[in-house]
Amino acid sequence: MNISELLARNSRKFTNNTAVVEEHQQLTYGEIDLKVTKLANAFLERGIGKGDKVILFMPNTSNFLITYFAVLRVGGVITPVSARLTSPELEYIIEHSEAKAVVIEHILYNTCASLVEKHNLLWVKTGADVDGWIGFEDLLDGGKEDEIVCTLKEDDLATMLYTSGTTGKPKGVLFSNRSILTVATMMCIEMEMKNESRMLHMMPLSHSAPLHLFLVAGTYVGAAHLLTPTFTPDLLLDVVDKWKPTHFFGAPVAYLLSAKNPAIEEKDLSSMTHWVYGGAPLGQKEVQFLQKAFKTDRFYCVYGLTEAGPNGTLLRPEEHESKSGSIGQRAALNCEIKLVDDNGEEVGVNEPGEIILKGEGNMVGYYNDPEKTRETLKDGWLYTGDMAKKDEDGFIWVIDRKKDMIISGGINVFPKEVEEVLTGHPNIVECAVVGVPHEEWGETVTAYVVLKEESATVEENCKEFLRGKLADYKIPRRVEVIDQLPRNPTGKILKHQLKSLTKQ
């Protein structure tokens, strides 16, 4: 079995069933598969074949789906990247991945225009033809309709996704067909996906959870894919009311912003059976707020990371009442989980340990980086770098990233714990806590804060605010005011940039 065959099989079984819904068109499984066949033939005619990397630089559109499956059909390695990348970021991935082709949506043309003459690749864009580019529509229309049977085996490479690069340059994460099918199967079963299901895709399909857990899983069962190229709270509420999806995955902020939108009172959201969120847990007050606003308790928290497929754990709706903020008490289907110390031994109740995951959904490795692969994959276990504790009931609570842990005077300080308290300060919009080198203490705790109003005594005020709430060794010795926190395209804070800002 391979991913391309999922689509081909469904085109035979569900020929006239809806596969794609967009604002201005709907396509059946038969229609989508024919377009994939034609584009795949066009790729073959231009020398794109097994093992070749093809970068997909598009928002969520039917063209994304067609290109994704067409590359896989010819045995290529599809490499979707965020539509928010800058030109230098895209160029790094082009060079690092050794790509043979780049396919983009015309709205992203300006990001790529300066790269065409520098890189001898197959450049494809939607819309009008431009020098150096082949028109996507021309390529598609000119492709033959001859059937192509994908011969990839489960252990053959299928996809390379790039990490968000919060600590440096992004890494290419390689997945086999087996890796992706494993996590897709998990999601189908855990989230009760069926042929009648309707999957709403608003989060970028360049990311592992929307792509593997929803696009591939939904295709596995022959569900309909509802596509929007972007997310806004208004759009989410409008689309659910109009298109009647059953499953949606979003970051917690997407839910919180939508819940605060007054229009939510007027919308019919009753079609939704699975509101899934990931990337960060939601606290009990936030969950209660969402349940009231959305008029449902059908919220699922999923934990995982790109390198795991993603697979990991889940917190079910009935567990939110008492365990909101945790990531659940068991690994999801096709996955195992442990919390271990630096020696690889399991830790006890309420003891901090690193989350490690085992399952066939784990990545094959990092592209051209065997050393980093060996550090991350050990004896079949993927070391996530996430530190967590397990409570008396077996529920797991993420503390922080291991690499972000500060060791000051031999004592461990987890920045997330400090940040959660510090954001309660009435004059702080957001903050980030890092460890910076110190001659005597090894590292010293430093906070970067974004203020609502300027303050000449912010450091003193912050320290006073934290006294009695945190142990004294956790209180930042330095507080720096910053206009905004540096973030990557997915919104993650770039703490390595903050560390470089600190003057010793």
Legacy VTK file of the C-alpha trace (Angstrom):
# vtk DataFile Version 3.0
C-alpha trace
ASCII
DATASET POLYDATA
POINTS 504 float
0.000 0.000 0.000
1.096 3.572 -0.675
-0.516 6.998 -0.249
-1.160 7.534 -3.955
-3.123 4.287 -4.083
-5.514 5.606 -1.418
-6.733 8.215 -3.885
-6.695 5.888 -6.894
-8.695 3.260 -5.019
-11.281 5.778 -3.858
-11.664 7.116 -7.388
-12.793 3.616 -8.361
-14.948 3.014 -5.278
-16.410 6.508 -4.803
-16.126 7.939 -8.315
-18.984 10.424 -7.950
-18.553 11.193 -4.264
-17.413 14.687 -3.307
-13.687 14.814 -2.696
-13.003 18.566 -2.598
-15.110 21.595 -1.736
-13.793 25.111 -2.365
-15.513 28.471 -2.486
-16.065 28.336 -6.250
-15.977 24.644 -7.108
-16.522 21.056 -6.031
-14.644 18.048 -7.376
-15.451 14.362 -7.111
-12.943 11.622 -6.349
-13.061 10.639 -10.006
-12.339 14.185 -11.155
-9.487 14.748 -8.704
-7.840 11.445 -9.578
-7.986 12.225 -13.314
-6.252 15.576 -12.710
-3.615 13.802 -10.612
-3.047 11.292 -13.413
-2.608 14.046 -16.016
-0.213 16.073 -13.853
1.762 12.941 -12.975
2.191 12.139 -16.680
3.323 15.716 -17.298
5.918 15.381 -14.523
7.219 12.140 -16.007
7.600 13.775 -19.414
9.771 16.441 -17.778
12.018 14.002 -15.974
10.475 14.033 -12.505
10.428 10.504 -11.128
11.186 8.228 -8.207
13.087 9.865 -5.370
13.019 13.366 -6.848
12.170 16.156 -4.410
9.384 18.517 -5.447
8.724 21.594 -3.304
5.062 22.532 -2.947
4.677 26.212 -2.061
0.921 26.772 -1.886
-1.915 27.581 0.498
-4.771 25.104 0.968
-6.279 24.708 -2.501
-7.315 21.868 -4.795
-4.071 22.527 -6.701
-2.184 21.627 -3.521
-3.982 18.267 -3.358
-3.497 17.561 -7.055
0.233 18.304 -6.885
0.694 16.390 -3.631
-0.773 13.178 -5.016
0.758 13.604 -8.494
4.293 13.767 -7.107
3.649 10.680 -5.000
2.157 8.876 -8.004
5.424 9.154 -9.947
7.392 8.029 -6.891
8.718 11.477 -5.994
9.247 12.886 -2.527
6.779 15.705 -1.934
8.097 18.614 0.137
5.317 21.005 1.183
6.563 24.246 2.748
4.797 27.090 4.527
3.230 29.697 2.257
4.566 32.317 4.684
8.255 31.660 4.013
10.480 34.498 2.883
12.671 34.246 -0.210
15.887 33.421 1.751
14.033 30.770 3.780
12.669 29.163 0.634
16.066 29.265 -1.056
17.652 27.474 1.902
15.119 24.635 1.576
15.568 24.457 -2.207
19.311 24.015 -1.739
19.172 21.754 1.303
16.526 19.433 -0.155
18.276 19.201 -3.545
14.873 19.806 -5.132
14.286 19.170 -8.830
11.050 21.173 -9.099
9.090 23.916 -7.345
5.321 24.310 -7.738
3.734 27.516 -6.437
0.493 29.477 -6.331
0.731 32.717 -8.334
0.074 34.895 -5.265
3.485 33.768 -3.959
5.319 34.642 -7.172
7.172 37.665 -5.755
8.787 35.477 -3.108
10.237 33.213 -5.792
10.899 35.582 -8.692
14.535 36.303 -7.808
15.352 32.596 -7.384
14.501 31.335 -10.860
17.757 32.379 -12.547
19.844 31.126 -9.612
18.508 27.574 -9.592
18.131 25.321 -12.620
14.885 23.607 -11.666
11.461 22.939 -13.101
9.533 26.039 -12.000
5.734 25.766 -12.157
3.184 28.417 -11.188
-0.546 28.856 -11.478
-1.912 31.731 -13.521
-0.289 33.524 -16.441
2.961 32.255 -17.962
6.127 34.133 -17.061
9.666 33.700 -18.422
11.333 30.795 -16.683
8.051 29.304 -15.521
5.663 26.661 -16.839
1.991 27.387 -16.286
0.357 24.917 -13.911
-2.861 24.851 -15.909
-0.979 24.310 -19.183
1.030 21.510 -17.614
-2.113 19.886 -16.269
-4.160 20.275 -19.454
-1.355 18.873 -21.589
-0.831 15.775 -19.469
-1.850 12.392 -20.822
-4.701 10.434 -19.277
-2.766 7.163 -19.359
-3.111 5.359 -16.045
-0.036 5.378 -13.812
0.145 2.703 -11.145
2.294 3.882 -8.245
4.760 1.129 -7.410
6.065 2.571 -4.147
6.316 0.128 -1.250
5.488 1.034 2.331
9.158 1.492 3.215
9.829 3.822 0.257
10.151 7.542 0.985
7.071 9.661 0.373
7.374 13.049 2.063
9.900 15.462 3.522
8.626 18.140 5.880
10.803 20.899 7.287
10.834 21.676 10.991
10.012 25.207 12.016
13.605 26.037 12.852
13.082 27.606 16.292
16.668 26.813 17.308
18.428 27.365 13.990
18.127 26.183 10.402
15.116 23.982 9.594
15.724 20.240 9.299
14.206 18.031 6.613
12.169 15.253 8.231
11.801 12.180 6.022
8.727 9.948 6.087
8.047 6.663 4.376
4.633 5.616 3.144
4.484 3.330 6.191
5.121 6.238 8.585
2.276 8.285 7.159
-0.186 5.422 6.758
0.449 4.458 10.391
-0.517 7.860 11.791
-3.370 8.264 9.319
-4.817 4.939 10.479
-4.518 6.116 14.077
-6.463 9.265 13.334
-9.172 7.471 11.363
-9.901 5.211 14.318
-9.344 7.604 17.227
-11.452 10.355 15.601
-14.076 8.032 14.065
-13.572 9.163 10.483
-15.921 7.671 7.901
-16.791 7.950 4.227
-19.516 10.423 5.216
-17.120 12.639 7.172
-16.295 16.160 5.993
-12.804 17.408 6.869
-12.328 21.171 7.209
-8.783 22.273 6.305
-7.930 25.805 7.418
-4.580 25.208 9.098
-1.670 25.027 6.584
-1.371 21.643 4.873
2.395 22.164 4.856
2.380 21.100 8.509
2.371 17.494 9.645
-0.881 17.365 11.641
-3.169 18.912 8.978
-1.406 16.970 6.209
-0.963 13.480 7.666
-3.667 13.351 10.319
-6.444 14.998 8.330
-5.730 15.100 4.589
-4.264 11.595 4.311
-6.550 10.111 6.969
-9.617 11.676 5.373
-8.550 10.362 1.962
-8.046 6.911 3.494
-11.774 6.652 4.291
-12.999 8.584 1.253
-14.161 11.659 3.182
-14.756 15.089 1.639
-12.064 17.760 2.017
-13.290 21.326 2.577
-10.504 23.782 1.711
-9.885 27.415 2.564
-6.561 29.119 1.760
-6.432 30.914 5.103
-7.972 31.130 8.574
-9.919 33.925 10.205
-12.454 33.595 13.026
-15.204 34.925 10.756
-14.323 32.457 8.029
-14.264 29.475 10.383
-17.723 30.248 11.716
-19.120 30.989 8.249
-17.716 27.822 6.681
-18.936 25.527 9.454
-22.386 27.076 9.222
-22.468 26.800 5.410
-20.482 23.662 4.508
-21.368 21.478 7.535
-17.988 19.859 8.255
-17.628 17.135 10.876
-13.897 17.359 11.737
-11.604 20.340 12.233
-8.046 20.693 13.508
-6.754 24.031 14.744
-4.281 25.640 17.084
-5.772 26.722 20.441
-5.625 30.375 19.384
-7.929 29.638 16.435
-10.601 28.402 18.840
-10.127 31.198 21.351
-10.358 33.934 18.719
-13.460 32.361 17.191
-15.118 31.956 20.581
-14.685 35.699 21.219
-16.343 36.575 17.908
-19.912 37.834 18.539
-21.055 36.137 15.305
-20.677 32.733 16.956
-24.113 33.177 18.556
-25.765 33.295 15.139
-24.019 30.324 13.527
-25.120 26.698 13.354
-22.080 24.655 14.384
-23.989 21.473 15.179
-22.532 19.451 12.284
-19.159 19.264 14.053
-18.502 16.012 15.887
-14.753 16.463 16.461
-13.143 19.778 17.373
-9.462 18.811 17.547
-6.687 21.055 18.824
-2.944 20.627 19.220
0.329 22.485 19.511
-0.407 23.444 23.121
-2.850 22.338 25.829
-5.819 24.429 26.939
-6.403 25.212 30.628
-9.654 24.440 32.392
-10.983 28.003 32.244
-10.223 28.168 28.519
-11.953 24.841 27.888
-15.041 25.935 29.813
-15.094 29.179 27.826
-14.904 27.262 24.536
-17.525 24.731 25.537
-19.956 27.507 26.354
-19.204 29.505 23.184
-19.292 26.535 20.803
-22.194 24.873 22.664
-20.462 21.497 22.760
-18.020 19.448 24.773
-16.592 17.580 21.759
-13.046 18.877 22.105
-10.030 16.616 21.647
-6.450 17.552 22.513
-3.745 15.765 20.517
-0.055 15.781 21.379
2.723 14.840 19.015
5.499 16.386 16.995
6.507 16.395 13.363
9.229 13.776 13.819
6.655 11.372 15.298
4.392 11.557 12.283
2.807 13.191 14.342
1.627 10.583 16.816
1.645 10.733 20.596
-1.256 11.073 23.008
-4.788 12.422 23.158
-7.099 13.917 25.777
-10.688 12.890 25.151
-13.749 15.115 25.689
-14.859 13.421 28.908
-11.379 13.900 30.403
-11.345 17.683 29.947
-13.449 18.409 33.016
-10.789 17.293 35.491
-7.602 17.065 33.385
-7.646 20.092 31.083
-4.088 21.243 30.515
-2.717 17.708 30.353
-2.088 15.762 27.146
-3.924 12.641 28.293
-3.028 9.429 30.040
-2.331 7.031 27.188
-0.550 6.918 23.872
-2.734 7.032 20.791
-3.197 3.985 18.560
0.029 2.632 17.003
2.186 4.471 19.538
3.882 3.906 22.911
5.032 6.566 25.357
7.442 6.768 28.295
8.888 9.499 30.507
12.584 8.912 31.129
15.537 10.500 32.887
18.940 11.251 31.351
19.896 7.561 31.719
16.848 6.366 29.830
15.149 5.015 32.957
11.447 5.654 33.519
10.702 8.301 36.140
8.193 8.013 38.964
4.968 9.877 39.669
5.394 13.670 39.673
9.031 13.386 38.627
10.141 15.313 35.518
11.215 13.211 32.565
11.633 13.491 28.815
8.774 12.202 26.672
9.893 9.470 24.280
7.654 7.853 21.671
7.787 4.531 19.827
5.819 3.495 16.770
5.959 2.965 13.021
4.743 6.541 12.561
8.143 7.889 13.576
10.269 9.569 10.933
12.847 7.687 8.916
15.363 10.362 9.889
16.647 13.853 9.162
17.738 14.423 5.572
21.536 14.393 5.238
21.983 14.618 9.014
22.853 11.163 10.405
24.316 12.590 13.614
21.123 14.455 14.562
19.103 11.390 13.574
21.113 9.211 15.961
20.592 11.741 18.754
16.825 11.723 18.229
16.105 8.060 17.376
17.495 5.546 19.866
16.549 1.848 19.943
13.294 2.573 18.154
12.321 5.412 20.506
12.026 9.026 19.410
13.356 11.464 22.009
11.014 14.446 21.780
12.895 16.981 23.896
9.649 17.678 25.783
9.831 17.471 29.575
6.730 16.315 31.434
5.381 14.846 34.667
2.838 12.086 35.207
0.294 12.609 37.992
-1.212 10.026 40.357
-3.924 9.204 37.815
-1.441 8.641 35.013
-2.163 11.880 33.137
0.825 13.569 31.533
1.540 17.287 31.961
4.118 18.936 29.696
6.503 21.176 31.622
8.772 22.621 28.957
11.231 21.880 26.189
14.347 20.145 27.506
16.593 22.436 25.455
14.891 25.466 27.023
15.513 24.258 30.577
17.776 26.643 32.469
20.430 25.290 34.855
21.312 28.058 37.286
23.654 27.233 40.126
23.005 23.531 39.519
19.217 23.920 39.885
16.800 23.261 37.025
14.392 26.051 36.060
11.656 25.458 33.463
10.897 28.722 31.589
7.300 27.748 30.839
6.483 27.702 34.544
7.845 31.239 34.976
6.131 32.488 31.804
2.722 31.195 32.890
2.899 33.199 36.117
4.498 36.287 34.592
1.783 36.649 31.932
-0.634 37.275 34.804
1.053 40.641 35.400
-1.464 43.362 34.473
1.044 45.308 32.360
2.476 42.378 30.397
1.048 41.403 27.005
3.357 38.437 26.478
6.738 37.241 27.633
9.477 34.691 27.050
12.001 33.423 29.587
15.476 32.199 28.593
18.740 31.266 30.232
21.788 33.325 29.344
25.408 32.493 30.233
26.681 33.652 33.628
30.262 33.330 34.904
29.302 32.190 38.391
25.891 30.556 38.039
26.330 28.895 34.639
23.099 30.486 33.447
20.892 33.218 34.785
17.129 33.520 34.310
16.205 36.394 31.979
12.716 37.494 30.937
11.779 39.375 27.774
8.454 41.174 28.114
6.106 43.075 25.828
4.292 45.782 27.812
0.865 47.350 27.503
2.252 50.649 28.797
5.827 51.884 29.196
7.313 51.546 32.667
10.597 52.749 34.106
10.481 50.216 36.941
9.421 47.118 35.015
12.197 44.889 36.389
11.428 45.743 40.000
7.677 45.396 39.405
8.038 41.987 37.776
10.220 40.641 40.559
7.797 41.911 43.181
4.874 40.379 41.294
6.561 36.960 41.251
7.605 36.894 44.903
5.499 34.423 46.807
4.294 32.837 43.572
7.599 31.220 42.569
10.695 30.066 44.412
13.300 32.816 44.517
15.733 30.945 42.233
13.058 30.915 39.476
12.506 34.674 39.548
14.279 36.378 36.597
17.385 38.266 37.613
16.990 40.430 34.514
13.900 41.729 32.760
14.270 43.215 29.293
11.513 45.160 27.518
11.043 44.352 23.836
8.582 45.660 21.235
7.599 42.177 20.072
8.824 38.626 20.490
10.575 37.128 17.454
8.534 34.307 15.923
8.809 31.884 13.025
6.077 31.512 10.359
4.096 29.091 12.557
4.058 31.517 15.491
6.623 29.774 17.685
8.897 32.068 19.677
12.527 32.047 18.499
14.285 31.875 21.836
17.733 31.521 20.312
17.295 35.019 18.872
16.398 36.352 22.313
19.526 34.844 23.788
21.637 36.551 21.140
20.067 39.919 22.073
21.254 39.760 25.653
24.354 41.843 26.319
26.761 40.288 28.777
LINES 1 505
504 0 1 2 3 4 5 6 7 8 9 10 11 12 13 14 15 16 17 18 19 20 21 22 23 24 25 26 27 28 29 30 31 32 33 34 35 36 37 38 39 40 41 42 43 44 45 46 47 48 49 50 51 52 53 54 55 56 57 58 59 60 61 62 63 64 65 66 67 68 69 70 71 72 73 74 75 76 77 78 79 80 81 82 83 84 85 86 87 88 89 90 91 92 93 94 95 96 97 98 99 100 101 102 103 104 105 106 107 108 109 110 111 112 113 114 115 116 117 118 119 120 121 122 123 124 125 126 127 128 129 130 131 132 133 134 135 136 137 138 139 140 141 142 143 144 145 146 147 148 149 150 151 152 153 154 155 156 157 158 159 160 161 162 163 164 165 166 167 168 169 170 171 172 173 174 175 176 177 178 179 180 181 182 183 184 185 186 187 188 189 190 191 192 193 194 195 196 197 198 199 200 201 202 203 204 205 206 207 208 209 210 211 212 213 214 215 216 217 218 219 220 221 222 223 224 225 226 227 228 229 230 231 232 233 234 235 236 237 238 239 240 241 242 243 244 245 246 247 248 249 250 251 252 253 254 255 256 257 258 259 260 261 262 263 264 265 266 267 268 269 270 271 272 273 274 275 276 277 278 279 280 281 282 283 284 285 286 287 288 289 290 291 292 293 294 295 296 297 298 299 300 301 302 303 304 305 306 307 308 309 310 311 312 313 314 315 316 317 318 319 320 321 322 323 324 325 326 327 328 329 330 331 332 333 334 335 336 337 338 339 340 341 342 343 344 345 346 347 348 349 350 351 352 353 354 355 356 357 358 359 360 361 362 363 364 365 366 367 368 369 370 371 372 373 374 375 376 377 378 379 380 381 382 383 384 385 386 387 388 389 390 391 392 393 394 395 396 397 398 399 400 401 402 403 404 405 406 407 408 409 410 411 412 413 414 415 416 417 418 419 420 421 422 423 424 425 426 427 428 429 430 431 432 433 434 435 436 437 438 439 440 441 442 443 444 445 446 447 448 449 450 451 452 453 454 455 456 457 458 459 460 461 462 463 464 465 466 467 468 469 470 471 472 473 474 475 476 477 478 479 480 481 482 483 484 485 486 487 488 489 490 491 492 493 494 495 496 497 498 499 500 501 502 503
